[in-house]
Amino acid sequence: MGNKELQINEQIRDKELRVVDTDGSQLGIMPLKQALELAEQRNLDLVKIAPQAKPPVCKIIDYGKFRFEQSKREKEQRKNQRVVEIKEVRLSLNIDTHDFETKRNHAARFISEGNKVKASIRFRGREMGHPELGQEIMQRFADAMSEVANVEKAPKLEGRTMLMFLAPKPVK
């Protein structure tokens, strides 16, 4: 529920409301006028928190404090969000063992940082006639990464490029 669609005090137009106190206890169903008077006696606001309910549910709270706490919660959620990037590792059809290990180490570092890895092989010229060699290299790469990553999308030839996506293994 966003604070833009919340109705407070005089904005509420319903005849009968289910009223909830500041501590969460039910005050029962009462007319709008009585609920507004009750909120005014306590120097608080009447806020409609569940407009879809029959009758609508209103709570007696300090609206300014409520909005402040809500914005604080949203800020905390944004702070805890992490954007997962896709890092690319380019392999080749005739890759040497040391180069392969270097690429594997780079991919492992990307995975450990929580990013996804896109492994790609670009076929050039006559290499297009041997996609099974690319498939073997991709399988070898997936096996080498199996301790830290799962294959999210299996190796697939798209045009002249073979792509495979790896994602970090879920933490247990």
Backbone as CSV, one residue per row, in Angstrom:
resi,resn,N_x,N_y,N_z,CA_x,CA_y,CA_z,C_x,C_y,C_z
1,MET,0.845,-1.185,0.000,0.000,0.000,0.000,0.887,1.244,0.000
2,GLY,0.748,2.062,-1.010,1.531,3.289,-1.086,0.822,4.398,-0.348
3,ASN,1.564,5.365,0.140,0.940,6.426,0.927,0.112,7.359,0.046
4,LYS,0.198,7.226,-1.289,-0.561,8.112,-2.175,-2.041,7.756,-2.186
5,GLU,-2.398,6.459,-2.041,-3.801,6.087,-2.102,-4.461,5.955,-0.733
6,LEU,-3.721,6.230,0.333,-4.315,6.176,1.671,-5.179,7.417,1.911
7,GLN,-6.371,7.180,2.443,-7.261,8.293,2.754,-7.173,8.567,4.248
8,ILE,-7.104,9.855,4.595,-7.033,10.209,6.017,-8.144,11.200,6.375
9,ASN,-8.573,11.114,7.610,-9.575,12.015,8.212,-10.750,12.361,7.305
10,GLU,-10.848,13.616,6.850,-12.012,14.058,6.080,-12.064,13.487,4.665
11,GLN,-10.999,12.891,4.186,-11.000,12.299,2.838,-11.834,11.012,2.805
12,ILE,-12.054,10.406,3.961,-12.807,9.153,4.041,-14.290,9.469,3.857
13,ARG,-14.962,8.768,2.956,-16.354,9.058,2.623,-17.323,7.930,3.004
14,ASP,-16.819,6.842,3.605,-17.683,5.710,3.943,-18.553,6.036,5.163
15,LYS,-19.758,5.445,5.187,-20.667,5.712,6.303,-20.252,4.953,7.552
16,GLU,-19.926,3.658,7.379,-19.534,2.832,8.518,-18.119,2.314,8.328
17,LEU,-17.364,2.246,9.423,-15.976,1.819,9.378,-15.693,0.828,10.508
18,ARG,-14.793,-0.088,10.239,-14.267,-0.939,11.314,-13.024,-0.214,11.823
19,VAL,-12.996,0.134,13.083,-11.925,0.964,13.628,-10.980,0.115,14.475
20,VAL,-9.682,0.335,14.240,-8.628,-0.350,14.985,-7.850,0.705,15.759
21,ASP,-7.556,0.414,17.012,-6.846,1.353,17.886,-5.344,1.345,17.572
22,THR,-4.617,2.281,18.177,-3.168,2.404,17.932,-2.412,1.132,18.314
23,ASP,-2.871,0.417,19.336,-2.177,-0.801,19.775,-2.626,-2.043,19.000
24,GLY,-3.534,-1.877,18.025,-3.977,-2.988,17.186,-5.261,-3.646,17.666
25,SER,-5.834,-3.178,18.787,-7.069,-3.780,19.291,-8.278,-3.227,18.530
26,GLN,-9.285,-4.074,18.352,-10.481,-3.692,17.612,-11.379,-2.804,18.474
27,LEU,-11.818,-1.701,17.901,-12.775,-0.850,18.607,-14.189,-1.097,18.095
28,GLY,-14.318,-1.897,17.039,-15.625,-2.261,16.508,-16.023,-1.435,15.300
29,ILE,-17.246,-1.696,14.833,-17.789,-0.983,13.669,-18.563,0.222,14.190
30,MET,-18.241,1.398,13.632,-18.896,2.635,14.080,-19.059,3.599,12.911
31,PRO,-19.943,4.585,13.063,-20.118,5.592,12.008,-18.853,6.448,11.857
32,LEU,-18.678,7.021,10.686,-17.499,7.836,10.363,-17.340,8.979,11.367
33,LYS,-18.443,9.668,11.691,-18.372,10.832,12.581,-17.815,10.452,13.952
34,GLN,-18.270,9.345,14.494,-17.817,8.887,15.810,-16.331,8.516,15.767
35,ALA,-15.910,7.867,14.684,-14.507,7.465,14.539,-13.597,8.693,14.443
36,LEU,-14.053,9.701,13.696,-13.273,10.943,13.573,-13.160,11.656,14.916
37,GLU,-14.252,11.679,15.679,-14.226,12.316,17.008,-13.259,11.590,17.939
38,LEU,-13.276,10.263,17.864,-12.394,9.440,18.694,-10.923,9.731,18.372
39,ALA,-10.616,9.852,17.095,-9.245,10.147,16.667,-8.845,11.557,17.095
40,GLU,-9.788,12.489,16.967,-9.498,13.882,17.318,-9.256,14.047,18.815
41,GLN,-9.992,13.281,19.639,-9.803,13.329,21.094,-8.378,12.935,21.480
42,ARG,-7.813,12.014,20.718,-6.456,11.522,21.021,-5.371,12.297,20.258
43,ASN,-5.760,13.344,19.529,-4.845,14.129,18.687,-4.098,13.253,17.679
44,LEU,-4.835,12.305,17.072,-4.261,11.413,16.060,-5.115,11.477,14.805
45,ASP,-4.704,10.737,13.775,-5.421,10.731,12.504,-6.145,9.405,12.308
46,LEU,-7.234,9.458,11.554,-7.970,8.264,11.157,-7.515,7.932,9.731
47,VAL,-6.881,6.783,9.563,-6.316,6.412,8.257,-6.978,5.143,7.764
48,LYS,-7.482,5.183,6.508,-8.111,4.001,5.916,-6.989,3.091,5.408
49,ILE,-6.828,1.915,6.073,-5.722,1.030,5.703,-6.166,-0.153,4.839
50,ALA,-7.444,-0.494,4.867,-7.953,-1.588,4.029,-9.267,-1.164,3.383
51,PRO,-9.187,-0.393,2.270,-10.410,0.115,1.642,-11.258,-0.985,0.992
52,GLN,-10.653,-2.136,0.643,-11.395,-3.193,-0.047,-12.254,-4.029,0.902
53,ALA,-12.007,-3.935,2.205,-12.756,-4.735,3.180,-14.184,-4.200,3.323
54,LYS,-15.070,-5.070,3.805,-16.458,-4.672,4.059,-16.735,-4.836,5.533
55,PRO,-16.991,-3.833,6.335,-16.773,-2.412,6.018,-15.274,-2.085,5.990
56,PRO,-14.880,-0.952,5.366,-13.460,-0.584,5.276,-12.814,-0.468,6.658
57,VAL,-11.544,-0.863,6.740,-10.825,-0.834,8.013,-10.027,0.460,8.117
58,CYS,-10.216,1.164,9.232,-9.472,2.387,9.493,-8.714,2.225,10.802
59,LYS,-7.557,2.861,10.878,-6.740,2.755,12.077,-6.476,4.153,12.613
60,ILE,-6.473,4.272,13.930,-6.180,5.556,14.563,-4.677,5.584,14.831
61,ILE,-3.962,6.408,14.047,-2.496,6.498,14.185,-2.031,7.923,13.914
62,ASP,-0.782,8.191,14.257,-0.154,9.464,13.903,0.342,9.316,12.469
63,TYR,-0.345,9.977,11.521,-0.068,9.765,10.096,1.349,10.186,9.705
64,GLY,1.837,11.280,10.264,3.193,11.744,9.953,4.234,10.715,10.354
65,LYS,4.073,10.171,11.559,4.994,9.140,12.057,4.890,7.874,11.207
66,PHE,3.636,7.527,10.819,3.393,6.358,9.991,4.117,6.469,8.641
67,ARG,3.987,7.646,8.004,4.651,7.864,6.707,6.160,7.825,6.849
68,PHE,6.676,8.396,7.933,8.122,8.393,8.173,8.641,6.959,8.305
69,GLU,7.947,6.141,9.110,8.360,4.749,9.304,8.252,3.956,8.008
70,GLN,7.211,4.239,7.225,7.025,3.552,5.949,8.165,3.889,4.981
71,SER,8.543,5.162,4.922,9.640,5.555,4.023,10.958,4.958,4.497
72,LYS,11.113,4.830,5.828,12.315,4.216,6.386,12.404,2.739,5.976
73,ARG,11.251,2.037,6.037,11.209,0.624,5.630,11.544,0.470,4.153
74,GLU,10.972,1.336,3.303,11.232,1.269,1.862,12.699,1.532,1.568
75,LYS,13.288,2.498,2.272,14.706,2.822,2.104,15.578,1.625,2.470
76,GLU,15.225,0.956,3.565,15.959,-0.227,4.031,15.870,-1.353,3.004
77,GLN,14.684,-1.536,2.414,14.504,-2.569,1.390,15.345,-2.263,0.156
78,ARG,15.373,-0.982,-0.251,16.194,-0.603,-1.412,17.664,-0.843,-1.134
79,LYS,18.081,-0.572,0.120,19.486,-0.737,0.495,19.885,-2.214,0.445
80,ASN,18.946,-3.089,0.825,19.244,-4.515,0.859,19.138,-5.195,-0.499
81,GLN,18.595,-4.488,-1.487,18.509,-5.062,-2.827,19.891,-5.106,-3.453
82,ARG,20.135,-6.156,-4.253,21.408,-6.242,-4.936,21.139,-6.469,-6.414
83,VAL,21.752,-5.635,-7.246,21.589,-5.769,-8.681,22.576,-6.827,-9.167
84,VAL,22.043,-7.873,-9.788,22.890,-8.937,-10.307,23.319,-8.557,-11.718
85,GLU,24.623,-8.487,-11.909,25.153,-8.159,-13.229,25.491,-9.443,-13.966
86,ILE,25.551,-9.349,-15.287,25.988,-10.482,-16.094,27.369,-10.149,-16.637
87,LYS,28.351,-10.939,-16.205,29.727,-10.763,-16.655,29.989,-11.773,-17.757
88,GLU,30.755,-11.372,-18.759,31.009,-12.268,-19.887,32.432,-12.796,-19.863
89,VAL,32.554,-14.087,-20.147,33.859,-14.727,-20.313,33.869,-15.294,-21.726
90,ARG,34.835,-14.850,-22.548,34.907,-15.326,-23.930,35.938,-16.430,-24.046
91,LEU,35.483,-17.551,-24.510,36.368,-18.681,-24.749,36.579,-18.784,-26.255
92,SER,37.571,-19.575,-26.668,37.747,-19.808,-28.101,37.823,-21.308,-28.340
93,LEU,37.675,-21.692,-29.598,37.624,-23.102,-29.949,38.949,-23.806,-29.682
94,ASN,40.063,-23.103,-29.921,41.374,-23.727,-29.696,42.071,-23.069,-28.501
95,ILE,41.377,-23.117,-27.348,41.899,-22.490,-26.136,42.886,-23.451,-25.464
96,ASP,43.982,-22.885,-24.973,45.007,-23.691,-24.312,44.618,-23.899,-22.847
97,THR,45.267,-24.857,-22.177,44.878,-25.213,-20.806,45.068,-24.045,-19.838
98,HIS,46.198,-23.325,-19.955,46.442,-22.216,-19.028,45.427,-21.090,-19.247
99,ASP,45.132,-20.783,-20.510,44.124,-19.761,-20.817,42.759,-20.176,-20.269
100,PHE,42.456,-21.465,-20.419,41.192,-22.002,-19.916,41.103,-21.823,-18.402
101,GLU,42.188,-22.140,-17.694,42.219,-21.996,-16.233,42.051,-20.534,-15.819
102,THR,42.701,-19.624,-16.561,42.583,-18.196,-16.274,41.130,-17.741,-16.423
103,LYS,40.499,-18.153,-17.516,39.091,-17.787,-17.754,38.201,-18.384,-16.655
104,ARG,38.496,-19.628,-16.253,37.727,-20.273,-15.193,37.865,-19.502,-13.883
105,ASN,39.102,-19.044,-13.585,39.331,-18.275,-12.356,38.573,-16.947,-12.373
106,HIS,38.577,-16.283,-13.533,37.831,-15.023,-13.664,36.339,-15.280,-13.423
107,ALA,35.818,-16.321,-14.055,34.396,-16.643,-13.913,34.071,-16.993,-12.455
108,ALA,34.969,-17.733,-11.800,34.744,-18.102,-10.397,34.710,-16.858,-9.513
109,ARG,35.573,-15.880,-9.820,35.574,-14.634,-9.056,34.254,-13.881,-9.268
110,PHE,33.790,-13.816,-10.518,32.513,-13.145,-10.807,31.376,-13.822,-10.047
111,ILE,31.363,-15.145,-10.062,30.320,-15.916,-9.378,30.372,-15.651,-7.878
112,SER,31.591,-15.629,-7.297,31.724,-15.410,-5.858,31.250,-14.017,-5.449
113,GLU,31.287,-13.058,-6.384,30.779,-11.708,-6.116,29.260,-11.650,-6.239
114,GLY,28.644,-12.773,-6.634,27.188,-12.841,-6.734,26.644,-12.505,-8.105
115,ASN,27.512,-12.396,-9.104,27.063,-12.080,-10.456,26.839,-13.349,-11.261
116,LYS,26.115,-13.204,-12.369,25.942,-14.318,-13.302,27.047,-14.228,-14.342
117,VAL,27.348,-15.350,-14.965,28.413,-15.378,-15.972,27.846,-15.883,-17.290
118,LYS,28.195,-15.172,-18.353,27.819,-15.591,-19.705,29.098,-16.061,-20.381
119,ALA,29.167,-17.354,-20.666,30.330,-17.901,-21.370,29.976,-17.952,-22.849
120,SER,30.881,-17.454,-23.684,30.582,-17.441,-25.119,31.787,-17.898,-25.931
121,ILE,31.484,-18.542,-27.033,32.516,-18.932,-28.007,32.068,-18.386,-29.348
122,ARG,32.954,-17.646,-29.992,32.656,-17.092,-31.318,33.312,-17.990,-32.360
123,PHE,32.518,-18.531,-33.267,33.025,-19.389,-34.338,33.420,-18.519,-35.518
124,ARG,34.645,-18.728,-36.015,35.128,-17.920,-37.140,35.472,-18.835,-38.313
125,GLY,35.070,-18.406,-39.486,35.430,-19.125,-40.709,34.967,-20.570,-40.703
126,ARG,35.948,-21.475,-40.899,35.620,-22.902,-41.003,35.280,-23.542,-39.666
127,GLU,35.475,-22.819,-38.588,35.114,-23.360,-37.271,33.614,-23.658,-37.189
128,MET,32.820,-22.968,-38.023,31.371,-23.172,-38.023,31.008,-24.616,-38.366
129,GLY,31.887,-25.304,-39.043,31.630,-26.693,-39.431,31.775,-27.662,-38.277
130,HIS,32.273,-27.193,-37.126,32.500,-28.086,-35.987,31.899,-27.539,-34.691
131,PRO,30.591,-27.380,-34.640,29.977,-26.869,-33.409,30.126,-27.843,-32.238
132,GLU,30.341,-29.137,-32.527,30.497,-30.121,-31.452,31.757,-29.854,-30.632
133,LEU,32.793,-29.253,-31.258,34.003,-28.894,-30.510,33.697,-27.781,-29.501
134,GLY,32.898,-26.830,-29.917,32.469,-25.754,-29.014,31.633,-26.314,-27.872
135,GLN,30.783,-27.287,-28.205,29.940,-27.934,-27.197,30.820,-28.622,-26.145
136,GLU,31.898,-29.267,-26.596,32.816,-29.956,-25.674,33.503,-28.958,-24.741
137,ILE,33.957,-27.835,-25.301,34.635,-26.818,-24.485,33.662,-26.237,-23.454
138,MET,32.440,-25.963,-23.885,31.429,-25.434,-22.966,31.142,-26.437,-21.843
139,GLN,31.061,-27.720,-22.195,30.799,-28.749,-21.194,31.956,-28.831,-20.205
140,ARG,33.186,-28.735,-20.733,34.379,-28.758,-19.880,34.373,-27.561,-18.924
141,PHE,33.968,-26.395,-19.457,33.902,-25.175,-18.645,32.831,-25.325,-17.550
142,ALA,31.679,-25.876,-17.923,30.594,-26.080,-16.955,31.035,-27.054,-15.865
143,ASP,31.753,-28.119,-16.247,32.251,-29.087,-15.263,33.262,-28.438,-14.328
144,ALA,34.120,-27.572,-14.883,35.133,-26.898,-14.070,34.489,-25.923,-13.084
145,MET,33.337,-25.375,-13.443,32.644,-24.397,-12.597,31.578,-25.037,-11.703
146,SER,31.404,-26.353,-11.803,30.281,-27.020,-11.125,30.295,-26.867,-9.601
147,GLU,31.469,-26.628,-8.996,31.537,-26.476,-7.538,30.853,-25.193,-7.073
148,VAL,30.994,-24.117,-7.866,30.491,-22.810,-7.441,29.269,-22.319,-8.207
149,ALA,28.974,-22.942,-9.372,27.895,-22.410,-10.210,27.047,-23.518,-10.817
150,ASN,25.798,-23.165,-11.097,24.879,-24.047,-11.816,24.715,-23.512,-13.232
151,VAL,24.493,-24.414,-14.181,24.223,-23.985,-15.550,22.774,-23.512,-15.586
152,GLU,22.603,-22.209,-15.841,21.262,-21.634,-15.881,20.628,-21.853,-17.253
153,LYS,21.460,-21.701,-18.298,20.986,-21.910,-19.660,22.051,-22.731,-20.374
154,ALA,21.679,-23.891,-20.854,22.621,-24.811,-21.493,23.236,-24.176,-22.748
155,PRO,24.424,-24.656,-23.164,25.081,-24.098,-24.354,24.175,-24.204,-25.578
156,LYS,24.053,-23.095,-26.287,23.182,-23.057,-27.457,23.847,-22.209,-28.528
157,LEU,23.809,-22.697,-29.749,24.403,-21.988,-30.874,23.399,-20.977,-31.415
158,GLU,23.794,-19.696,-31.393,22.954,-18.628,-31.949,23.776,-17.891,-32.980
159,GLY,23.520,-18.199,-34.250,24.322,-17.598,-35.319,25.732,-18.157,-35.278
160,ARG,26.719,-17.281,-35.144,28.118,-17.716,-35.074,28.617,-17.821,-33.631
161,THR,27.741,-17.585,-32.668,28.145,-17.570,-31.262,27.431,-18.662,-30.480
162,MET,28.183,-19.363,-29.644,27.587,-20.334,-28.734,27.592,-19.703,-27.348
163,LEU,26.413,-19.692,-26.700,26.267,-19.041,-25.405,25.844,-20.037,-24.329
164,MET,26.316,-19.778,-23.114,25.898,-20.549,-21.944,25.885,-19.603,-20.760
165,PHE,24.860,-19.713,-19.918,24.761,-18.851,-18.738,24.946,-19.674,-17.473
166,LEU,25.746,-19.136,-16.555,26.000,-19.773,-15.261,25.527,-18.843,-14.152
167,ALA,24.910,-19.407,-13.124,24.435,-18.617,-11.985,25.059,-19.190,-10.711
168,PRO,25.252,-18.345,-9.693,25.820,-18.832,-8.425,24.924,-19.921,-7.823
169,LYS,25.553,-20.902,-7.177,24.772,-21.934,-6.493,24.086,-21.300,-5.293
170,PRO,22.843,-21.713,-4.995,22.152,-21.140,-3.830,22.891,-21.488,-2.542
171,VAL,22.960,-20.522,-1.631,23.653,-20.718,-0.357,22.754,-21.538,0.555
172,LYS,23.321,-22.570,1.182,22.525,-23.450,2.048,22.600,-23.004,3.471
